[in-house]
């Protein structure tokens, strides 16, 4: 599938402010199944300098530097993205012993995945919840990942929360409610409880064209023989060609679309809009 994406963010300030340097994560990743056909970034006021770099986790980051006071910051990112991941189950876990949990990565691979294996935020409640699902799944790797998706989707109450960092996994578990990024953060830590390398994904999801669209979040798990594979507990599915990846990280707060502050006696208000439009079907 090919998509056109239009993502606009407008920050309005009650008085003129001076903007600090800003970091943006609004350009999609290029992968074996996702290609960027076009990208345009417009910023007002125009930055004194804008630099595109690749960050430490392989994401495209734009650095913006300002000097002129302003009462508004407007950012518009327009992308053309092609995704060819039509069958998310098209893989084989290999070596075959990885079809059962816990997975034991090879020494070199484990060293490379260290960042995504850290179990920060694990509580006894989260660990108990994880092991219950693993037991129900007979410690089958893929069945555990699918069942974890189902459990969060079916037993938790979804809420839209456009701003703010994710809740702690324990808070989401105890309250049985959260946004897509809360679900994704819980999913990641549950995987890490069983020694699975996992990370947070920020991106877009195309579902119903008639529904209001938002930035989306899900999880990716590193599976030997399959590589990084996306699991979306909000939609209760594996990530496929309806999921468009912007950025990935071990730390969700690192890849918010916009990072930056301002100085000046002013309050700020944010307006956002996201449009994801399929432009062609590939044969």
HUFEN-V668940 format. One record per backbone hydrogen bond with DSSP energy under -1.0 kcal/mol. CO is the residue of the C=O (numbers start at 1). NH is the residue of the N-H. E is the energy in kcal/mol with one decimal. If there is no record, write none. Layout:
co->[CO	CO]
nh->[NH	NH]
e->[E	E]
This chain:
co->[1	2	2	3	4	5	6	7	8	9	10	11	12	17	18	22	23	24	33	34	35	38	40	42	44	49	51	53	55	59	61	62	63	64	65	65	70	71	73	74	75	76	77	78	79	80	80	81	82	84	85	87	89	95	96	97	99	106	107	108	109	113	114	116	119	123	124	125	126	127	128	129	130	131	132	133	134	135	137	139	140	141	142	143	144	145	146	147	148	149	150	151	152	157	168	169	170	171	172	176	178	179	180	181	182	183	184	185	186	187	188	189	191	191	192	197	199	200	201	202	202	203	204	208	216	218	219	220	221	223	223	224	227	229	230	231	232	232	237	240	242	244	245	247	249	251	252	257	259	261	263	264	267	269	271	273	275	277	280]
nh->[83	279	280	81	277	79	275	77	273	75	271	73	269	70	263	64	259	62	84	31	82	80	78	76	74	65	63	61	58	55	53	24	51	22	48	49	17	13	11	44	9	42	7	40	5	37	38	3	35	86	241	90	91	98	99	100	141	110	111	112	113	116	117	198	122	127	128	129	130	131	132	133	134	135	136	137	139	138	140	101	144	145	146	147	148	149	150	151	152	153	154	155	156	178	172	173	174	175	176	157	159	183	184	185	186	187	188	189	190	191	192	193	194	196	195	222	220	249	218	246	247	216	244	211	203	201	231	199	229	226	227	94	223	221	239	219	236	237	232	243	206	204	29	202	200	254	255	25	23	20	18	266	14	12	10	8	6	4	2]
e->[-3.2	-2.9	-1.1	-2.4	-2.9	-2.6	-2.3	-2.8	-2.1	-3.0	-2.5	-2.5	-2.0	-2.2	-2.3	-2.9	-2.7	-2.0	-2.6	-2.8	-2.8	-2.6	-2.8	-2.8	-3.3	-2.3	-3.2	-2.9	-1.8	-2.9	-3.2	-2.5	-2.4	-2.1	-2.5	-1.3	-2.7	-2.9	-3.3	-2.5	-2.7	-2.8	-2.8	-2.6	-2.7	-2.7	-1.4	-3.0	-2.6	-1.9	-1.1	-1.5	-2.3	-2.1	-2.1	-1.4	-2.2	-3.1	-2.0	-1.8	-1.6	-1.7	-1.6	-2.2	-1.3	-2.6	-2.5	-2.3	-2.3	-2.5	-2.0	-1.6	-2.3	-2.3	-2.3	-1.6	-2.9	-1.7	-1.7	-3.1	-2.6	-2.0	-2.3	-2.7	-2.6	-1.7	-2.3	-2.9	-2.1	-2.3	-2.9	-2.6	-1.2	-2.0	-2.2	-2.5	-2.8	-2.2	-1.3	-2.5	-1.9	-2.4	-2.5	-2.0	-2.1	-2.6	-2.4	-1.9	-2.1	-2.0	-2.2	-1.5	-1.2	-2.3	-1.6	-2.6	-2.3	-2.2	-1.5	-2.7	-1.9	-3.6	-2.9	-1.6	-2.7	-2.6	-3.0	-2.4	-2.4	-2.6	-2.6	-1.6	-2.5	-2.6	-2.2	-2.4	-1.4	-1.7	-3.1	-1.8	-2.4	-2.5	-1.8	-2.8	-2.8	-2.1	-1.4	-2.4	-2.5	-2.6	-2.5	-2.0	-2.3	-2.9	-2.9	-2.7	-2.6	-3.0	-2.0]
